[in-house]
Amino acid sequence: MTPSKISIATVVGAGAMGSGIAQVLAQAGVSVKLYDTKDEALERAMTKLKSTMDRLVEKGKFQADEAAGILSRIQPILYLREAADSDLVIEAIYENLEAKRSVFTTLDDVVSADCIFASNTSSLSIAAISSGVKNPKRLIGLHFFNPAPLMPLVEIVPSLATDPEVLQRCVESVKAWGKIGVIAKDSPGFIVNRVARPFYAEAMNILEEGLADVPTIDWAMTELGGFRMGPFALMDLIGHDVNYTVTETVWTQFYYDPRFRPNLSQKRLVEAGWLGKKTGRGFYDYHADALPVKAQENVEAGRSILHRILALLINEAADAIYRSVAAPSDLETAMTKGVNYPKGLLAWGAEWGFGNALQHLEELQQRTGDPRYRPCPLLKDWALQAPNFTL
C-alpha cells in the first residue's frame, strides 16, 4: 500500500458523531461524502452543519467564505457506490458488531484496494469488526470523542491484522486534521473507556452503600478533585443508555471481571427510561419544577470520597500499562484530552503516592471481600519504588 494523503473520505452515518467527524475532516481540507440510509437524516445533518458554521462565523472563528468552502466540501450521499473514489471510509453508526461489519463488507468491492477502512467504535473489538472483510489489513479503529469538532483526542486502534503502513497513515492523518492521536491496543474499552470505568462505578458503589448522596459525591470530585463534572452529572449528560451499554460491553468482553461490573442503580434508571438530561430525569431531575439539590460540603468526608475513586482510577491506569494497552505518555494524554481529567493519572499517583492508592485498595478489598478492589501488580511495584518512581 502506497502512503498518500487522505484527500477524499466517506463518513458512514449522519448522526451527531458522523456529522461532527465530517466537519473535522472538511475543516482540514478533505473532501467528504456523508452517507446515510435516510434522506431526512442527511438533511438534518446538513442543516445543523450550516447552523454550526454560521455560529463560528459570528464568533470570528472563520470568515464567511471559509465557512462556505468547508460546507462545500461535504457532499451528502444516499448510495455507498458513490464512495468509490474514497481514500478513507470512517464508519460512525450505532454500536452493533454485525451492522458495523456489514458496512465494510458492502464496501469491499466498491472502493479501491488501498482505501483505508476505519471504525469509530468506542468499545467493540476491531479484530471482530474486520472478520469477514476481504482485506482486514486495511481496517483500523479511529475513535473520536463527542463532540468531534471540539474534543481533541482520537484513539487510533490497530487490530492484530492491521498493516503497519495503515497505522502510520492514520497517525499522520489524525495530526493533519488538527487532532491529538494516541495509539491503543485492541482491548475492551481501548484506553479512555477502560480506565474511566471506576469514575462512574465507584461513585455508584459509594451511593449504593449509603455513604454519601449524589450531589455530595459530585461536589467532592469537582470542588476537591478538580474534575470538570462530577460522575453523576456526567453520566446524566452522556445518557445512561450509552454509558451503561459501554460498561456492560467492557465487562462482558473482560469475561465478567468484577473490576468492570455494572451497577444496579444505573440499570434501574435505564429500565425506567430515566436516561439523563435528554429525558429530563436521571440521577438528577432536570424539569423546571424540580426542587434544588444541595451537597453536604464536608471537606474531610469529601476527601475520603475523592481518594476512594482516585485509588481505583490509578489502579486501572496502572493495569492498562501492565497489560500494554498503551504507552504511559499516550495514557496520560488520553485521560486529559479525551475526558478532561485535571491531570494524568500516573502523574497524580506519583504526586499523591502510589502507596496511598495501594493502601486504599487493600483496605477496601479486606473490608468488602470484593475482588474488584484487587491491586494491580504494577501498582504494588510502583508503591515499593517511591519516592524514586519514574515512568
N, C-alpha and C positions, 0 to 999 in steps of 0.2 A: 504494500500500500504506500503510495507516494504522499509524503506530508504536503499539505497545502492549506491555505487559508480557507476558513469557512465563509463562503460568500452567499450561499443560498441555503436556508434552513426551513424545515417544516415543523410546526408545533402541532401536535395532535391533542385536541381538547381545548375548547374555547371558554372554559370556566375562569375563575379568578386567577388560579395559578398559571394556566396556559396562556391567557392573555397578558399576564404580567411578564412571563418569560418572553413572549413575542415582543413586548415593549423594550425589554432589556436588550435583546438582540438588534432590534431596529435602531435603537439609540446608538448602538455600536457600529452601525453602517451595514448590517447584514440584511439582505432581502429575505423577508419572512412570509411563509404561507401558513395561515392559521386555519386548521381543519377542524370541522365538527360535523356530526351527522345531522344536526338540526340547523336549518337556516335561521330560526329565531335566536338560537344561541350565538351564532356569528353576528347577527345584527346587534344584539345586546352588547357583545364584546367590543365591537367597533364603536358603538355609541359611547360606551364607557371609556374607551381609549381616547376618543375625541375630546370628551369632557376632561379627562386627565391632562391631556396636552394643553387644553385651554387654560386650566388652572396653573400649569407650570409656566406658561407664557405670562400670565398675570403676576406670578411670583418672580418673574425675571430669570427663571432657570433656562429658558430657551427664547430665542427670537421667533416671531410668528412663522417665518419661512423655514426655520429649523424644525419646528413642530410639524409643519405641513410635510416636510421631507420625511420625517420619521413615520408619520401616518401613511405616507405614500409607499413606504417600504413594506407595509403589512397588507397582504392580499388574502381575503377570506376565500376558502375553497370548500366545496362540498364533496369532492371526489378525490380519493387518495392517488389516483393516477396522475393528478396534477402535481404531485410531489416528485415526479420522475427525475428532475434535474437537481435535486437537493444534495448538498454535501453532508447534511446532518439532519436527522429526524429526532425530535425530542417528544417523547410520549408523556402527557400530563393529564391522564384520565384518572378515574377513581381507583382505589386500592383493591384491585381484584386481579389475581395472578393470571387467570385464563384470558381475561379481557386485554390485559397488557401484552401478553404473549401473542394474542391474535392480531394486534396492531402490527407487530413486526413480521409475523409470518405472512400477513397480507402484503406487506411492502417488499418482501424478499425479491419478487420478480418485477417490481415496479421501478426501484431505484438502481443506481449503478453499484458495481461491486465494491467500490471504495467509499460509499456513503456510510457514515457512522450512525449507528442506532444507539439512542440514549434514553433511559427511563428516569423519570423524576420521582420514582417511588421513594417513600420515606422509611419503609420498613420491610419490604419484600426482598427476597433473595434475587440478586442479579443473575446468578447461575441458573436459578429456576426459570426466570423470565427468558433467558437465552436458549433454554432447552426447546428444541423444535425449530429454531431459526437455522436456516441453511448454513450460515457462516457466523457462529457465535463469537468468533474472534473480533467482530466489529461492534459488539454490543457492550455497553458500559452504563453505569449509573451516573447521572448528573442531578443531584438532589438540591434544588433551590429551596429557599425558605420564604414563607409568605409574610408580607407582600414582596414578591420577587424584585420589583424595581428599587425597593428601599433596603432590603436586607442584603448585606454584602457577601454572605457566605454561600459557597457551593461545595457540597461534599462530592468528590469525584471517586467513584467506586468501581474499580475493575473486578471482573469475576476471574475465576481460575483460567478461563479460556480467552480473556481479552488480550488482544495483540498489544504489546508494549508501545508500539507506534501510535495506536489509537489513544492510549492513555496519554502519551506525550502531546498529541494534537489537542486533546481536551484540556490538558493543563495550560497550554499556550492560549487556547481559545478563551477559556474562562478569564484569564488575565486580560486578554484583549477586550473582553466585554466589560471590563471595569470591576470585576468581582474578585473576591479572595477565595482561592481554591485550596482545599485540604484533601489529601488522599486518605481514604478509609478502606479497611478490609471489608470484604463482602461477608459481614457478620450481622446478626439481627440488630436492627436499630442503627447500624453504622456507628458514628461517634455520638452525635448530639442526642438522638432519641434513645440511645442506650444509657449514656452517662447521666442524662437528666431525669431518668425514671424516679430516683429517690426524692427529688424535689417535690414531686406530686405525691408519691406513695407514702413517704414517711410523714408528710403533713397530714394525710388522711389517717394514718395509724395513730398519730397523736390525738386527732379529733375523735376517732373511734374509741380510744382508751379513756376519753373524758378528761384529758389533762388540760386542754385549752379549747376555746371555741374558734370558729372560722376567722372572724376579724382580728382576734389576738394573734393567731399564727401568722396571718398576713402582715400584721404590724411588726412582729418580731423579724420577719425576713426582709422587709423593706427598710424599716427605720434603724434596726440594729445590724442587719446583714448587708444593706446597700443594694439589694435586688430591686430592679425597676418595678416589678409587680410581685405580689405575694402568690403562692401556689394556687390558692382557691380563686382569686381574681383572674389569674392567667388561665386556669382550666375553664372558667366561665367564658373567657374571651375566645379561646381556641375552639370550644364546643366539646361537650362531654362525649358526644358520639364519636368525634375524631380522636380525642385524647384517650378514651377508653379502648378504642379499637387498636391504636398503636400499642398501648400497654399489653393488651391481650395477645396481639401478634408477636411482640417481642418475647413474652412469657412462653407461649407455645413453641416458638422457634428455638428457645433455650431448653426444650424438654421439661417445661414446668419447673424451672429453677425458682425456689422460693424468693430469691432476690428480686424477681420481677413480677411477683404475684399481684394481680389486680385487687382493688378494694371494693367491698360490697357497697360502701357508701356512694361510690361513683356509679356502680352498676345500677343501683336503685334510681338514681337521677335519670339515667338513660332510659330505664324501663318506664319511668313516669313521664318521659318526654320533656323533662326539665334540662334542656341541653345547654343552658347558659344564657349569655347576653342575647343571642339571636332568637331565643324563645321567650325572653322576659323573666326567666327563672332558672337558677342553677343553685350553687351554694349560696348565692345572694339573690335577692328579689329586686328586679330592675323595673318594676311597674311604678308609675308615677305616684301612686298612693302608698307605696311601701314605707314602713317605718324605718328610720335610720338605725344603723347598727354601730356599736362602739366597741373598740378593743379595750381590753384590760391592760393598760400600759404599765406593766411591772417589769422593770429592766432585768432584774435577776431571773425571773421566770422566763422572760423573753430570750435571754442568752441561752438558757437550757434548751429551748425550742430550736434556736438557731444552730447551736453546736450539735444537737442530735441529727438534724437534717444534713448539716455540713459534713459530719463524720461519714455518713453514708454516701454523699456525693464524692468525697475524696476517695473513699474506698472503691467506688465504681470507676473513677478515673484511673486509679492505680491498677485495677483489674483490666481495664482496656489496654493499658501499656503492657501489662503482664501477658496478655493474650495477643499482643502485636496487632491490635486493631488500628492503631495509628502511631505515628511518631509523637513524642511528647510535645514538640512545638506545634504540630498540627492539632493535637487535642486541646491545647490551651487556646489556640486561635478559634477553634470550632465553638468552644463554650462562651467565649467573649463576643464573637462576631455572629454566631448563629442564634444564641438565646440571651445575649446581652448580660451575661454574668458580670458582676463588678470586678472580678479578677479571675485569672486562670486557677483551676482547682489544685493543680500541682504547686503553683506558687503560693496559694492560700494555705495548703497543707504544710509547706515548709515554713511559712510565717507563723501559723498557729501552733505547729508542732505535730508531726505525724504520730508521735507518741500519745498526744491528747486524743486524736481521732481514734487510734487503736484502743485506748482505754474506754472510750465511749462505746465502741462496738462490743468489746468483750463484756462490759457491764450489762449492755442490752441483751446480748446472747445468753448470759448467765441468768438474768432475771426472767426472760421470756421463754428461753429454750428454743427460740425461733431461728432456724438456720439462715434466714435472710440476713442476719447480722454477722455472719462469719467473715472474719477479716481476710483480705487478700494476702497471699504470701509476700507479695512485693511491698505491701504497706508495712508488714512486720519488718522486712529488711530495711526499709527507709526509716522506720522508728528507731532501729538499732544504730543507724548511721548518724543520726542527729547528734550534734549540730553541724556535722560535716557533710550534709546532704548536698549532692549535685545531680542534676538531671543528666 
